[in-house]
Amino acid sequence: MRLTIALSALLAATAFSAAPAAAQDAPEPKVNQLIVYGDDKCPESTDDTITVCARKEEAERYRIPKNLREPVNTPSNEAWNNKVLAYETVGASGTNSCSPTGAGGWTGCSAKLISNAYAEKKTSDDVKFSELIAAEREKRLSTIDAEAAATQSRVEEAEKEYEAREKANAEAEAKAKGQNVEADAPPPELKATPPKQ
């Protein structure tokens, strides 16, 4: 019996403590990423979708993307420093070398692919959607405080009007019943001055 009471109390406590957290967990808005050209209109963001547009020139509309137009990995575009660094791994074999020779030579290939991908991403001139999304999110969050303050002032004004109506109704009822309208006035026996000694 005690166990069921303890379990029900524990379940009730966790339910009440989780309720405020669940109310605060609003769903993240979806992000719609688009590339628009020239004077094309960017679609409007909605309450549940943030639309981020990267604008490019009209001349780029039907062209092959820039990263595919210009060959990047040609020997003529490679810096001398990179060629010299490549010589450091020419004779490498064995573990973590990404070579077909030696025991465990294949083990360095994943690390090499990852480091090459990060280096390519760092030097890429593609559209940085993460920066555009952060800017759009900051723009949306900047209006929340002003909207909350305006809503709060409207609520306070409505409360004052409600209280004034309630007071007027109470005074009208008191007049209709013939009671003293001055509710704050002290009774006559308290108005007398105390005797002087």
Contact map, one row per residue, 1 for C-alpha under 8 A:
11111000000000000000000000000000000000000000000000000000000000000000000000000000000000000000000000000000000000000000000000000000000000000000000000000000000000000000000000000000000000000000000000000
11111100000000000000000000000000000000000000000000000000000000000000000000000000000000000000000000000000000000000000000000000000000000000000000000000000000000000000000000000000000000000000000000000
11111110000000000000000000000000000000000000000000000000000000000000000000000000000000000000000000000000000000000000000000000000000000000000000000000000000000000000000000000000000000000000000000000
11111111000000000000000000000000000000000000000000000000000000000000000000000000000000000000000000000000000000000000000000000000000000000000000000000000000000000000000000000000000000000000000000000
11111111100000000000000000000000000000000000000000000000000000000000000000000000000000000000000000000000000000000000000000000000000000000000000000000000000000000000000000000000000000000000000000000
01111111110000000000000000000000000000000000000000000000000000000000000000000000000000000000000000000000000000000000000000000000000000000000000000000000000000000000000000000000000000000000000000000
00111111111000000000000000000000000000000000000000000000000000000000000000000000000000000000000000000000000000000000000000000000000000000000000000000000000000000000000000000000000000000000000000000
00011111111100000000000000000000000000000000000000000000000000000000000000000000000000000000000000000000000000000000000000000000000000000000000000000000000000000000000000000000000000000000000000000
00001111111110000000000000000000000000000000000000000000000000000000000000000000000000000000000000000000000000000000000000000000000000000000000000000000000000000000000000000000000000000000000000000
00000111111111000000000000000000000000000000000000000000000000000000000000000000000000000000000000000000000000000000000000000000000000000000000000000000000000000000000000000000000000000000000000000
00000011111111100000000000000000000000000000000000000000000000000000000000000000000000000000000000000000000000000000000000000000000000000000000000000000000000000000000000000000000000000000000000000
00000001111111110000000000000000000000000000000000000000000000000000000000000000000000000000000000000000000000000000000000000000000000000000000000000000000000000000000000000000000000000000000000000
00000000111111111000000000000000000000000000000000000000000000000000000000000000000000000000000000000000000000000000000000000000000000000000000000000000000000000000000000000000000000000000000000000
00000000011111111100000000000000000000000000000000000000000000000000000000000000000000000000000000000000000000000000000000000000000000000000000000000000000000000000000000000000000000000000000000000
00000000001111111110000000000000000000000000000000000000000000000000000000000000000000000000000000000000000000000000000000000000000000000000000000000000000000000000000000000000000000000000000000000
00000000000111111111000000000000000000000000000000000000000000000000000000000000000000000000000000000000000000000000000000000000000000000000000000000000000000000000000000000000000000000000000000000
00000000000011111111100000000000000000000000000000000000000000000000000000000000000000000000000000000000000000000000000000000000000000000000000000000000000000000000000000000000000000000000000000000
00000000000001111111110000000000000000000000000000000000000000000000000000000000000000000000000000000000000000000000000000000000000000000000000000000000000000000000000000000000000000000000000000000
00000000000000111111111000000000000000000000000000000000000000000000000000000000000000000000000000000000000000000000000000000000000000000000000000000000000000000000000000000000000000000000000000000
00000000000000011111111100000000000000000000000000000000000000000000000000000000000000000000000000000000000000000000000000000000000000000000000000000000000000000000000000000000000000000000000000000
00000000000000001111111110000000000000000000000000000000000000000000000000000000000000000000000000000000000000000000000000000000000000000000000000000000000000000000000000000000000000000000000000000
00000000000000000111111110000000000000000000000000000000000000000000000000000000000000000000000000000000000000000000000000000000000000000000000000000000000000000000000000000000000000000000000000000
00000000000000000011111111000000000000000000000000000000000000000000000000000000000000000000000000000000000000000000000000000000000000000000000000000000000000000000000000000000000000000000000000000
00000000000000000001111111000000000000000000000000000000000000000000000000000000000000000000000000000000000000000000000000000000000000000000000000000000000000000000000000000000000000000000000000000
00000000000000000000111111100000000000000000000000000000000000000000000000000000000000000000000000000000000000000000000000000000000000000000000000000000000000000000000000000000000000000000000000000
00000000000000000000001111110000000000000000000000000000000000000000000000000000000000000000000000000000000000000000000000000000000000000000000000000000000000000000000000000000000000000000000000000
00000000000000000000000011111000000000000000000000000000000000000000000000000000000000000000000000000000000000000000000000000000000000000000000000000000000000000000000000000000000000000000000000000
00000000000000000000000001111100000000000000000100000000000000000000000000000000000000000000000000000000000000000000000000000000000000000000000000000000000000000000000000000000000000000000000000000
00000000000000000000000000111110000000000000001111000000000000000000000000000000000000000000000000000000000000000000000000000000000000000000000000000000000000000000000000000000000000000000000000000
00000000000000000000000000011111000000000000000111000000000000000000000000000000000000000000000000000000000000000000000000000000000000000000000000000000000000000000000000000000000000000000000000000
00000000000000000000000000001111100000000000000011110000000000000000000000000000000000000000000000000000000000000000000000000000000010000000000000000000000000000000000000000000000000000000000000000
00000000000000000000000000000111110000000000000011110000000000000000000000000000000000000000000000000000000000000000000000000000000000000000000000000000000000000000000000000000000000000000000000000
00000000000000000000000000000011111000000000000000111100000000000000000000000000000000000000000000000000000000000000000000000000100000000000000000000000000000000000000000000000000000000000000000000
00000000000000000000000000000001111100000000000000111100000000000000000000000000000000000000000000000000000000000000000000000000000000000000000000000000000000000000000000000000000000000000000000000
00000000000000000000000000000000111110000000000000001111000000000000000000000000000000000000000000000000000000000000000000000000000000000000000000000000000000000000000000000000000000000000000000000
00000000000000000000000000000000011111011100000000001111000000000000000000000000000000000000000000000000000000000000000000000000000000000000000000000000000000000000000000000000000000000000000000000
00000000000000000000000000000000001111110000000000000011110110000000000000000000000000000000000000000000000000000000000000000000000000000000000000000000000000000000000000000000000000000000000000000
00000000000000000000000000000000000111110000000000000011111000000000000000000000000000000000000000000000000000000000000000000000000000000000000000000000000000000000000000000000000000000000000000000
00000000000000000000000000000000000011111000000000000000010000000000000000000000000000000000000000000000000000000000000000000000000000000000000000000000000000000000000000000000000000000000000000000
00000000000000000000000000000000000111111100000000000000000000000000000000000000000000000000000000000000000000000000000000000000000000000000000000000000000000000000000000000000000000000000000000000
00000000000000000000000000000000000100111110000000000000000000000000000000000000000000000000000000000000000000000000000000000000000000000000000000000000000000000000000000000000000000000000000000000
00000000000000000000000000000000000100011111000000101000000000000000000000000000000000000000000000000000000000000000000000000000000000000000000000000000000000000000000000000000000000000000000000000
00000000000000000000000000000000000000001111100000100000000000000000000000000000000000000000000000000000000000000000000000000000000000000000000000000000000000000000000000000000000000000000000000000
00000000000000000000000000000000000000000111110000100000000000000000000000000000000000000000000000000000000000000000000000000000000000000000000000000000000000000000000000000000000000000000000000000
00000000000000000000000000000000000000000011111011100000000000000000000000000000000000000000000000000000000000000000000000000000000000000000000000000000000000000000000000000000000000000000000000000
00000000000000000000000000000000000000000001111111100000000000000000000000000000000000000000000000000000000000000000000000000000000000000000000000000000000000000000000000000000000000000000000000000
00000000000000000000000000001000000000000000111111000000000000000000000000000000000000000000000000000000000000000000000000000000000000000000000000000000000000000000000000000000000000000000000000000
00000000000000000000000000011100000000000000011111000000000000000000000000000000000000000000000000000000000000000000000000000000000000000000000000000000000000000000000000000000000000000000000000000
00000000000000000000000000001111000000000000111111100000000000000000000000000000000000000000000000000000000000000000000000000000000000000000000000000000000000000000000000000000000000000000000000000
00000000000000000000000000001111000000000000111111110000000000000000000000000000000000000000000000000000000000000000000000000000000000011000000000000000000000000000000000000000000000000000000000000
00000000000000000000000000000011110000000111110011111000000000000000000000000000000000000000000000000000000000000000000000000000000000000000000000000000000000000000000000000000000000000000000000000
00000000000000000000000000000011110000000000000001111100000000000000000000000000000000000000000000000000000000000000000000000000100110010000000000000000000000000000000000000000000000000000000000000
00000000000000000000000000000000111100000100000000111110000000000000000000000000000000000000000000000000000000000000000000000000000100000000000000000000000000000000000000000000000000000000000000000
00000000000000000000000000000000111100000000000000011111000000000000000000000000000000000000000000000000000000000000000000000010100100000000000000000000000000000000000000000000000000000000000000000
00000000000000000000000000000000001111000000000000001111100000000000000000000000000000000000000000000000000000000000000000000000000000000000000000000000000000000000000000000000000000000000000000000
00000000000000000000000000000000001111000000000000000111110110000000000000000000000000000000000000000000000000000000000000000000000000000000000000000000000000000000000000000000000000000000000000000
00000000000000000000000000000000000011000000000000000011111110000000000000000000000000000000000000000000000000000000000000000000000000000000000000000000000000000000000000000000000000000000000000000
00000000000000000000000000000000000011100000000000000001111110000000000000000000000000000000000000000000000000000000000000000000000000000000000000000000000000000000000000000000000000000000000000000
00000000000000000000000000000000000001000000000000000000111111100000000000000000000000000000000000000000000000000000000000000000000000000000000000000000000000000000000000000000000000000000000000000
00000000000000000000000000000000000010000000000000000001111111111000000000000000000000000000000000000000000000000000000000000000000000000000000000000000000000000000000000000000000000000000000000000
00000000000000000000000000000000000010000000000000000001111111100000000000000000000000000000000000000000000000000000000000000000000000000000000000000000000000000000000000000000000000000000000000000
00000000000000000000000000000000000000000000000000000000001111110000000000000000000000000000000000000000000000000000000000000000000000000000000000000000000000000000000000000000000000000000000000000
00000000000000000000000000000000000000000000000000000000001111111000000000000000000000000000000000000000000000000000000000000000000000000000000000000000000000000000000000000000000000000000000000000
00000000000000000000000000000000000000000000000000000000000101111101100000000000000000000000000000000000000000000000000000000000000000000000000000000000000000000000000000000000000000000000000000000
00000000000000000000000000000000000000000000000000000000000100111111100000000000000000000000000000000000000000000000000000000000000000000000000000000000000000000000000000000000000000000000000000000
00000000000000000000000000000000000000000000000000000000000000011111110000000000000000000000000000000000000000000000000000000000000000000000000000000000000000000000000000000000000000000000000000000
00000000000000000000000000000000000000000000000000000000000000001111111100000000000000000000000000000000000000000000000000001100000000000000000000000000000000000000000000000000000000000000000000000
00000000000000000000000000000000000000000000000000000000000000011111111000000000000000000000000000000000000000000000000000000000000000000000000000000000000000000000000000000000000000000000000000000
00000000000000000000000000000000000000000000000000000000000000011111111000000000000000000000000000000000000000000000000000000000000000000000000000000000000000000000000000000000000000000000000000000
00000000000000000000000000000000000000000000000000000000000000000111111100000000000000000000000000000000000000000000000000000000000000000000000000000000000000000000000000000000000000000000000000000
00000000000000000000000000000000000000000000000000000000000000000011111111000000000000000000000000000000000000000000000000000000000000000000000000000000000000000000000000000000000000000000000000000
00000000000000000000000000000000000000000000000000000000000000000010011111001000000000000000000000000000000000000000000000000000000000000000000000000000000000000000000000000000000000000000000000000
00000000000000000000000000000000000000000000000000000000000000000000001111101100000000000000000000000000000000000000000000000000000000000000000000000000000000000000000000000000000000000000000000000
00000000000000000000000000000000000000000000000000000000000000000000001111111100000000000000000000000000000000000000000000000000000000000000000000000000000000000000000000000000000000000000000000000
00000000000000000000000000000000000000000000000000000000000000000000000011111100000000000000000000000000000000000000000000000000000000000000000000000000000000000000000000000000000000000000000000000
00000000000000000000000000000000000000000000000000000000000000000000000001111100000000000000000000000000000000000000000000000000000000000000000000000000000000000000000000000000000000000000000000000
00000000000000000000000000000000000000000000000000000000000000000000000111111110000000000000000000000000000000000000000000000000000000000000000000000000000000000000000000000000000000000000000000000
00000000000000000000000000000000000000000000000000000000000000000000000011111111011000000000000000000000000000000000000000000000000000000000000000000000000000000000000000000000000000000000000000000
00000000000000000000000000000000000000000000000000000000000000000000000000001111111000000000000000000000000000000000000000000000000000000000000000000000000000000000000000000000000000000000000000000
00000000000000000000000000000000000000000000000000000000000000000000000000000111111100000000000000000000000000000000000000000000000000000000000000000000000000000000000000000000000000000000000000000
00000000000000000000000000000000000000000000000000000000000000000000000000000011111110000000000000000000000000000000000000000000000000000000000000000000000000000000000000000000000000000000000000000
00000000000000000000000000000000000000000000000000000000000000000000000000000111111111000000000000000000000000000000000000000000000000000000000000000000000000000000000000000000000000000000000000000
00000000000000000000000000000000000000000000000000000000000000000000000000000111111111100000000000000000000000000000000000000000000000000000000000000000000000000000000000000000000000000000000000000
00000000000000000000000000000000000000000000000000000000000000000000000000000001111111110000000000000000000000000000000000000000000000000000000000000000000000000000000000000000000000000000000000000
00000000000000000000000000000000000000000000000000000000000000000000000000000000111111111000000000000000000000000000000000000000000000000000000000000000000000000000000000000000000000000000000000000
00000000000000000000000000000000000000000000000000000000000000000000000000000000011111111100000000000000000000000000000000000000000000000000000000000000000000000000000000000000000000000000000000000
00000000000000000000000000000000000000000000000000000000000000000000000000000000001111111100000000000000000000000000000000000000000000000000000000000000000000000000000000000000000000000000000000000
00000000000000000000000000000000000000000000000000000000000000000000000000000000000111111111000000000000000000000000000000000000000000000000000000000000000000000000000000000000000000000000000000000
00000000000000000000000000000000000000000000000000000000000000000000000000000000000011111111000010000000000000000000000000000000000000000000000000000000000000000000000000000000000000000000000000000
00000000000000000000000000000000000000000000000000000000000000000000000000000000000001111111000000000000000000000000000000000000000000000000000000000000000000000000000000000000000000000000000000000
00000000000000000000000000000000000000000000000000000000000000000000000000000000000000011111100000000000000000000000000000000000000000000000000000000000000000000000000000000000000000000000000000000
00000000000000000000000000000000000000000000000000000000000000000000000000000000000000011111110010100000000000000000000000000000000000000000000000000000000000000000000000000000000000000000000000000
00000000000000000000000000000000000000000000000000000000000000000000000000000000000000000011111011111100100000000000000000000000000000000000000000000000000000000000000000000000000000000000000000000
00000000000000000000000000000000000000000000000000000000000000000000000000000000000000000001111111101111100000000000000000000000000000000000000000000000000000000000000000000000000000000000000000000
00000000000000000000000000000000000000000000000000000000000000000000000000000000000000000000111111000111111100000000000000000000000000000000000000000000000000000000000000000000000000000000000000000
00000000000000000000000000000000000000000000000000000000000000000000000000000000000000000000011111000001111110000000000000000000000000000000000000000000000000000000000000000000000000000000000000000
00000000000000000000000000000000000000000000000000000000000000000000000000000000000000001001111111100000111110000000000000000000000000000000000000000000000000000000000000000000000000000000000000000
00000000000000000000000000000000000000000000000000000000000000000000000000000000000000000000111111110000111110010000000000000000000000000000000000000000000000000000000000000000000000000000000000000
00000000000000000000000000000000000000000000000000000000000000000000000000000000000000000001110011111100110110000000000000000000000000000000000000000000000000000000000000000000000000000000000000000
00000000000000000000000000000000000000000000000000000000000000000000000000000000000000000000100001111100110000000000000000000000000000000000000000000000000000000000000000000000000000000000000000000
00000000000000000000000000000000000000000000000000000000000000000000000000000000000000000000110000111110100000000000000000000000000000000000000000000000000000000000000000000000000000000000000000000
00000000000000000000000000000000000000000000000000000000000000000000000000000000000000000000111000111111100000000000000000000000000000000000000000000000000000000000000000000000000000000000000000000
00000000000000000000000000000000000000000000000000000000000000000000000000000000000000000000011000001111100000000000000000000000000000000000000000000000000000000000000000000000000000000000000000000
00000000000000000000000000000000000000000000000000000000000000000000000000000000000000000000011100000111111000000000000000000000000000000000000000000000000000000000000000000000000000000000000000000
00000000000000000000000000000000000000000000000000000000000000000000000000000000000000000000111111111111111100000000000000000000000000000000000000000000000000000000000000000000000000000000000000000
00000000000000000000000000000000000000000000000000000000000000000000000000000000000000000000001111110001111110000000000000000000000000000000000000000000000000000000000000000000000000000000000000000
00000000000000000000000000000000000000000000000000000000000000000000000000000000000000000000001111000001111111000000000000000000000000000000000000000000000000000000000000000000000000000000000000000
00000000000000000000000000000000000000000000000000000000000000000000000000000000000000000000001111100000111111110000000000000000000000000000000000000000000000000000000000000000000000000000000000000
00000000000000000000000000000000000000000000000000000000000000000000000000000000000000000000000111100000011111111000000000000000000000000000000000000000000000000000000000000000000000000000000000000
00000000000000000000000000000000000000000000000000000000000000000000000000000000000000000000000000000000001111111100000000000000000000000000000000000000000000000000000000000000000000000000000000000
00000000000000000000000000000000000000000000000000000000000000000000000000000000000000000000000000000000000111111110000000000000000000000000000000000000000000000000000000000000000000000000000000000
00000000000000000000000000000000000000000000000000000000000000000000000000000000000000000000000001000000000111111111000000000000000000000000000000000000000000000000000000000000000000000000000000000
00000000000000000000000000000000000000000000000000000000000000000000000000000000000000000000000000000000000011111111100000000000000000000000000000000000000000000000000000000000000000000000000000000
00000000000000000000000000000000000000000000000000000000000000000000000000000000000000000000000000000000000001111111110000000000000000000000000000000000000000000000000000000000000000000000000000000
00000000000000000000000000000000000000000000000000000000000000000000000000000000000000000000000000000000000000111111111000000000000000000000000000000000000000000000000000000000000000000000000000000
00000000000000000000000000000000000000000000000000000000000000000000000000000000000000000000000000000000000000011111111100000000000000000000000000000000000000000000000000000000000000000000000000000
00000000000000000000000000000000000000000000000000000000000000000000000000000000000000000000000000000000000000001111111110000000000000000000000000000000000000000000000000000000000000000000000000000
00000000000000000000000000000000000000000000000000000000000000000000000000000000000000000000000000000000000000000111111111000000000000000000000000000000000000000000000000000000000000000000000000000
00000000000000000000000000000000000000000000000000000000000000000000000000000000000000000000000000000000000000000011111111100000000000000000000000000000000000000000000000000000000000000000000000000
00000000000000000000000000000000000000000000000000000000000000000000000000000000000000000000000000000000000000000001111111110000000000000000000000000000000000000000000000000000000000000000000000000
00000000000000000000000000000000000000000000000000000000000000000000000000000000000000000000000000000000000000000000111111110000000000000000000000000000000000000000000000000000000000000000000000000
00000000000000000000000000000000000000000000000000000000000000000000000000000000000000000000000000000000000000000000011111110000000000000000000000000000000000000000000000000000000000000000000000000
00000000000000000000000000000000000000000000000000000000000000000000000000000000000000000000000000000000000000000000001111111000000000000000000000000000000000000000000000000000000000000000000000000
00000000000000000000000000000000000000000000000000000000000000000000000000000000000000000000000000000000000000000000000111111100000000000000000000000000000000000000000000000000000000000000000000000
00000000000000000000000000000000000000000000000000000000000000000010000000000000000000000000000000000000000000000000000000111110000000000000000000000000000000000000000000000000000000000000000000000
00000000000000000000000000000000000000000000000000000000000000000010000000000000000000000000000000000000000000000000000000011111000000000000000000000000000000000000000000000000000000000000000000000
00000000000000000000000000000000000000000000000000000100000000000000000000000000000000000000000000000000000000000000000000001111100000000000000000000000000000000000000000000000000000000000000000000
00000000000000000000000000000000000000000000000000000000000000000000000000000000000000000000000000000000000000000000000000000111111100000000000000000000000000000000000000000000000000000000000000000
00000000000000000000000000000000100000000000000000010100000000000000000000000000000000000000000000000000000000000000000000000011111110000000000000000000000000000000000000000000000000000000000000000
00000000000000000000000000000000000000000000000000000000000000000000000000000000000000000000000000000000000000000000000000000001111111000000000000000000000000000000000000000000000000000000000000000
00000000000000000000000000000000000000000000000000000000000000000000000000000000000000000000000000000000000000000000000000000001111111100000000000000000000000000000000000000000000000000000000000000
00000000000000000000000000000000000000000000000000011100000000000000000000000000000000000000000000000000000000000000000000000001111111110000000000000000000000000000000000000000000000000000000000000
00000000000000000000000000000010000000000000000000010000000000000000000000000000000000000000000000000000000000000000000000000000111111111000000000000000000000000000000000000000000000000000000000000
00000000000000000000000000000000000000000000000000000000000000000000000000000000000000000000000000000000000000000000000000000000011111111100000000000000000000000000000000000000000000000000000000000
00000000000000000000000000000000000000000000000000000000000000000000000000000000000000000000000000000000000000000000000000000000001111111110000000000000000000000000000000000000000000000000000000000
00000000000000000000000000000000000000000000000001010000000000000000000000000000000000000000000000000000000000000000000000000000000111111111000000000000000000000000000000000000000000000000000000000
00000000000000000000000000000000000000000000000001000000000000000000000000000000000000000000000000000000000000000000000000000000000011111111100000000000000000000000000000000000000000000000000000000
00000000000000000000000000000000000000000000000000000000000000000000000000000000000000000000000000000000000000000000000000000000000001111111110000000000000000000000000000000000000000000000000000000
00000000000000000000000000000000000000000000000000000000000000000000000000000000000000000000000000000000000000000000000000000000000000111111111000000000000000000000000000000000000000000000000000000
00000000000000000000000000000000000000000000000000000000000000000000000000000000000000000000000000000000000000000000000000000000000000011111111100000000000000000000000000000000000000000000000000000
00000000000000000000000000000000000000000000000000000000000000000000000000000000000000000000000000000000000000000000000000000000000000001111111110000000000000000000000000000000000000000000000000000
00000000000000000000000000000000000000000000000000000000000000000000000000000000000000000000000000000000000000000000000000000000000000000111111111000000000000000000000000000000000000000000000000000
00000000000000000000000000000000000000000000000000000000000000000000000000000000000000000000000000000000000000000000000000000000000000000011111111100000000000000000000000000000000000000000000000000
00000000000000000000000000000000000000000000000000000000000000000000000000000000000000000000000000000000000000000000000000000000000000000001111111110000000000000000000000000000000000000000000000000
00000000000000000000000000000000000000000000000000000000000000000000000000000000000000000000000000000000000000000000000000000000000000000000111111111000000000000000000000000000000000000000000000000
00000000000000000000000000000000000000000000000000000000000000000000000000000000000000000000000000000000000000000000000000000000000000000000011111111100000000000000000000000000000000000000000000000
00000000000000000000000000000000000000000000000000000000000000000000000000000000000000000000000000000000000000000000000000000000000000000000001111111110000000000000000000000000000000000000000000000
00000000000000000000000000000000000000000000000000000000000000000000000000000000000000000000000000000000000000000000000000000000000000000000000111111111000000000000000000000000000000000000000000000
00000000000000000000000000000000000000000000000000000000000000000000000000000000000000000000000000000000000000000000000000000000000000000000000011111111100000000000000000000000000000000000000000000
00000000000000000000000000000000000000000000000000000000000000000000000000000000000000000000000000000000000000000000000000000000000000000000000001111111110000000000000000000000000000000000000000000
00000000000000000000000000000000000000000000000000000000000000000000000000000000000000000000000000000000000000000000000000000000000000000000000000111111111000000000000000000000000000000000000000000
00000000000000000000000000000000000000000000000000000000000000000000000000000000000000000000000000000000000000000000000000000000000000000000000000011111111100000000000000000000000000000000000000000
00000000000000000000000000000000000000000000000000000000000000000000000000000000000000000000000000000000000000000000000000000000000000000000000000001111111110000000000000000000000000000000000000000
00000000000000000000000000000000000000000000000000000000000000000000000000000000000000000000000000000000000000000000000000000000000000000000000000000111111111000000000000000000000000000000000000000
00000000000000000000000000000000000000000000000000000000000000000000000000000000000000000000000000000000000000000000000000000000000000000000000000000011111111100000000000000000000000000000000000000
00000000000000000000000000000000000000000000000000000000000000000000000000000000000000000000000000000000000000000000000000000000000000000000000000000001111111110000000000000000000000000000000000000
00000000000000000000000000000000000000000000000000000000000000000000000000000000000000000000000000000000000000000000000000000000000000000000000000000000111111111000000000000000000000000000000000000
00000000000000000000000000000000000000000000000000000000000000000000000000000000000000000000000000000000000000000000000000000000000000000000000000000000011111111100000000000000000000000000000000000
00000000000000000000000000000000000000000000000000000000000000000000000000000000000000000000000000000000000000000000000000000000000000000000000000000000001111111110000000000000000000000000000000000
00000000000000000000000000000000000000000000000000000000000000000000000000000000000000000000000000000000000000000000000000000000000000000000000000000000000111111111000000000000000000000000000000000
00000000000000000000000000000000000000000000000000000000000000000000000000000000000000000000000000000000000000000000000000000000000000000000000000000000000011111111100000000000000000000000000000000
00000000000000000000000000000000000000000000000000000000000000000000000000000000000000000000000000000000000000000000000000000000000000000000000000000000000001111111110000000000000000000000000000000
00000000000000000000000000000000000000000000000000000000000000000000000000000000000000000000000000000000000000000000000000000000000000000000000000000000000000111111111000000000000000000000000000000
00000000000000000000000000000000000000000000000000000000000000000000000000000000000000000000000000000000000000000000000000000000000000000000000000000000000000011111111100000000000000000000000000000
00000000000000000000000000000000000000000000000000000000000000000000000000000000000000000000000000000000000000000000000000000000000000000000000000000000000000001111111110000000000000000000000000000
00000000000000000000000000000000000000000000000000000000000000000000000000000000000000000000000000000000000000000000000000000000000000000000000000000000000000000111111111000000000000000000000000000
00000000000000000000000000000000000000000000000000000000000000000000000000000000000000000000000000000000000000000000000000000000000000000000000000000000000000000011111111100000000000000000000000000
00000000000000000000000000000000000000000000000000000000000000000000000000000000000000000000000000000000000000000000000000000000000000000000000000000000000000000001111111110000000000000000000000000
00000000000000000000000000000000000000000000000000000000000000000000000000000000000000000000000000000000000000000000000000000000000000000000000000000000000000000000111111111000000000000000000000000
00000000000000000000000000000000000000000000000000000000000000000000000000000000000000000000000000000000000000000000000000000000000000000000000000000000000000000000011111111100000000000000000000000
00000000000000000000000000000000000000000000000000000000000000000000000000000000000000000000000000000000000000000000000000000000000000000000000000000000000000000000001111111110000010000000000000000
00000000000000000000000000000000000000000000000000000000000000000000000000000000000000000000000000000000000000000000000000000000000000000000000000000000000000000000000111111111000000000000000000000
00000000000000000000000000000000000000000000000000000000000000000000000000000000000000000000000000000000000000000000000000000000000000000000000000000000000000000000000011111111100000000000000000000
00000000000000000000000000000000000000000000000000000000000000000000000000000000000000000000000000000000000000000000000000000000000000000000000000000000000000000000000001111111111110000000000000000
00000000000000000000000000000000000000000000000000000000000000000000000000000000000000000000000000000000000000000000000000000000000000000000000000000000000000000000000000111111111110000000000000000
00000000000000000000000000000000000000000000000000000000000000000000000000000000000000000000000000000000000000000000000000000000000000000000000000000000000000000000000000011111111000000000000000000
00000000000000000000000000000000000000000000000000000000000000000000000000000000000000000000000000000000000000000000000000000000000000000000000000000000000000000000000000001111111000000000000000000
00000000000000000000000000000000000000000000000000000000000000000000000000000000000000000000000000000000000000000000000000000000000000000000000000000000000000000000000000000111111100000000000000000
00000000000000000000000000000000000000000000000000000000000000000000000000000000000000000000000000000000000000000000000000000000000000000000000000000000000000000000000000000111111110000000000000000
00000000000000000000000000000000000000000000000000000000000000000000000000000000000000000000000000000000000000000000000000000000000000000000000000000000000000000000000000000110011111100000000000000
00000000000000000000000000000000000000000000000000000000000000000000000000000000000000000000000000000000000000000000000000000000000000000000000000000000000000000000000000100110001111100000000000000
00000000000000000000000000000000000000000000000000000000000000000000000000000000000000000000000000000000000000000000000000000000000000000000000000000000000000000000000000000000000111111000000000000
00000000000000000000000000000000000000000000000000000000000000000000000000000000000000000000000000000000000000000000000000000000000000000000000000000000000000000000000000000000000111111000000000000
00000000000000000000000000000000000000000000000000000000000000000000000000000000000000000000000000000000000000000000000000000000000000000000000000000000000000000000000000000000000001111100000000000
00000000000000000000000000000000000000000000000000000000000000000000000000000000000000000000000000000000000000000000000000000000000000000000000000000000000000000000000000000000000001111110000000000
00000000000000000000000000000000000000000000000000000000000000000000000000000000000000000000000000000000000000000000000000000000000000000000000000000000000000000000000000000000000000011111011000000
00000000000000000000000000000000000000000000000000000000000000000000000000000000000000000000000000000000000000000000000000000000000000000000000000000000000000000000000000000000000000001111111000000
00000000000000000000000000000000000000000000000000000000000000000000000000000000000000000000000000000000000000000000000000000000000000000000000000000000000000000000000000000000000000000111111100000
00000000000000000000000000000000000000000000000000000000000000000000000000000000000000000000000000000000000000000000000000000000000000000000000000000000000000000000000000000000000000000011111100000
00000000000000000000000000000000000000000000000000000000000000000000000000000000000000000000000000000000000000000000000000000000000000000000000000000000000000000000000000000000000000000111111110000
00000000000000000000000000000000000000000000000000000000000000000000000000000000000000000000000000000000000000000000000000000000000000000000000000000000000000000000000000000000000000000111111110000
00000000000000000000000000000000000000000000000000000000000000000000000000000000000000000000000000000000000000000000000000000000000000000000000000000000000000000000000000000000000000000001111111000
00000000000000000000000000000000000000000000000000000000000000000000000000000000000000000000000000000000000000000000000000000000000000000000000000000000000000000000000000000000000000000000011111100
00000000000000000000000000000000000000000000000000000000000000000000000000000000000000000000000000000000000000000000000000000000000000000000000000000000000000000000000000000000000000000000000111110
00000000000000000000000000000000000000000000000000000000000000000000000000000000000000000000000000000000000000000000000000000000000000000000000000000000000000000000000000000000000000000000000011111
00000000000000000000000000000000000000000000000000000000000000000000000000000000000000000000000000000000000000000000000000000000000000000000000000000000000000000000000000000000000000000000000001111
00000000000000000000000000000000000000000000000000000000000000000000000000000000000000000000000000000000000000000000000000000000000000000000000000000000000000000000000000000000000000000000000000111
